[in-house]
Structure formats: C-alpha cells, structure tokens
Amino acid sequence: MKNIESREPSSIVEEETYWKSLWGESQHNEITEGIGREEKREISHMYWMPIQITEITSCLSNVHSWKSHGNNQIQN
C-alpha cells in the first residue's frame, strides 16, 4: 500500500496559475464540421409560459416524502 503525503493547501495564486494553464490558452479548431452544422441549423425560439401554483401542487401531491424510489435509493 502506498503512503499519501499531506501538505498545506495551495495559495490562490497557485490555483489560478494552474487552472489558467489548462483553460486559459486553449486553441479551438474553428472549421470543424459540427460547428458549421450547428451554425446553419434553424433553431425555433422557446416561449416563456408561467407555471401555475395548481400545476406545482398537483405534481407535489403525488410525491411521497422521505421514501426511496427504485434501486438508486434517492429520496423525494
């Protein structure tokens, strides 16, 4: 079994430097097929429809508090 050494947490400057090195200088291929296909695709706009209190209460009335559902054991 390998021992894991513990050390002090890194500083904010070290963290920023690390993540900027990974994400700050990324290069993208602007001429990929997928990007062009998505730019040409017509997207229909979604319209806002307010949610009524009766819809919420109707859905919540079917939810059983603190009971697990299926194999995932996630509680409502």
C-alpha positions as CSV (number, residue, x, y, z in Angstrom):
1,M,0.0,0.0,0.0
2,K,1.4,3.4,-1.0
3,N,1.5,6.2,1.6
4,I,0.0,9.5,0.7
5,E,1.8,12.6,1.9
6,S,-0.3,15.5,3.1
7,R,0.8,19.1,2.5
8,E,-0.6,22.6,3.1
9,P,-3.3,23.8,0.7
10,S,-2.0,25.8,-2.3
11,S,-2.5,29.5,-2.4
12,I,-5.0,31.3,-4.6
13,V,-2.2,32.5,-6.9
14,E,-1.0,28.9,-7.4
15,E,-4.5,27.7,-8.1
16,E,-5.2,30.5,-10.6
17,T,-1.9,29.8,-12.4
18,Y,-2.7,26.1,-12.6
19,W,-6.2,26.5,-14.0
20,K,-5.2,29.3,-16.4
21,S,-2.5,27.0,-17.8
22,L,-5.2,24.4,-18.5
23,W,-8.1,26.6,-19.7
24,G,-6.7,30.0,-20.5
25,E,-4.7,29.1,-23.6
26,S,-6.9,26.6,-25.3
27,Q,-7.0,26.5,-29.0
28,H,-10.1,25.5,-31.0
29,N,-10.5,24.3,-34.5
30,E,-12.9,26.9,-35.9
31,I,-13.5,24.9,-39.1
32,T,-14.9,21.7,-37.7
33,E,-17.9,20.1,-39.4
34,G,-20.0,20.1,-36.3
35,I,-19.7,23.8,-35.5
36,G,-20.6,24.7,-39.0
37,R,-23.6,22.4,-39.0
38,E,-24.9,23.9,-35.7
39,E,-24.5,27.5,-37.0
40,K,-26.6,26.7,-40.1
41,R,-29.3,24.9,-38.1
42,E,-32.5,26.9,-37.6
43,I,-33.5,27.0,-34.0
44,S,-37.1,27.7,-33.0
45,H,-37.4,30.1,-30.1
46,M,-38.9,28.9,-26.9
47,Y,-41.6,31.0,-25.4
48,W,-42.0,31.6,-21.7
49,M,-45.0,30.0,-20.1
50,P,-45.5,30.8,-16.4
51,I,-46.0,27.8,-14.1
52,Q,-49.2,27.9,-12.2
53,I,-49.4,27.1,-8.5
54,T,-52.0,24.4,-9.2
55,E,-49.6,22.6,-11.5
56,I,-46.9,22.5,-8.8
57,T,-49.3,21.4,-6.1
58,S,-50.7,18.7,-8.4
59,C,-47.2,17.3,-9.0
60,L,-46.2,17.5,-5.4
61,S,-49.3,15.7,-4.2
62,N,-48.1,12.6,-5.9
63,V,-44.6,12.7,-4.3
64,H,-44.2,10.7,-1.1
65,S,-41.9,12.4,1.4
66,W,-38.8,10.5,2.5
67,K,-39.4,7.4,0.5
68,S,-36.8,5.9,-1.7
69,H,-37.6,5.1,-5.3
70,G,-36.2,2.0,-7.0
71,N,-32.6,0.8,-6.9
72,N,-31.0,4.3,-6.7
73,Q,-32.4,4.9,-3.2
74,I,-32.7,8.7,-3.9
75,Q,-35.3,10.2,-1.5
76,N,-38.0,12.6,-2.8
